Amino acid sequence: MNTICEAIAKRLLIQFYYSGDKVPGTRIVEPHMVAYNKRNHVSLSGWFVGGATESGGVGWREYLLSEMSNIIMLNEHFSGPRPGYRSDGGKMFHNVQCAL
């Protein structure tokens, strides 16, 4: 979680391997928040920008930290929160650990 929170603070893209859906593989994401989801699993809320995807296209995704590995910060900044972002977690997340 430390690498993700540091990337959020610095507004850096992250790359990681995700095994938590039907299309496992490498993802590139603008990390926005680490918090607990409705099922009380620690999750990353982020804007998907590239890599393997189950649902296709850029946009909001939720990733379980327990299904993420090989997390690295990339040397590429993103400008800030994407449309629809709620730093308090909104209705989807609670107990925010770190956020933009």
Buried (B, 14 or more C-beta within 10 A) or exposed (E): EEBBBBBBEEBBBBBBBBEBBEEEEEBBBBBBBBBBBEEEEBBBBBBBBEBBBEEEEEEBBBBBBEBBEEBEBEEEEBEEBBEEBBEEBEEBBEEBBBBB
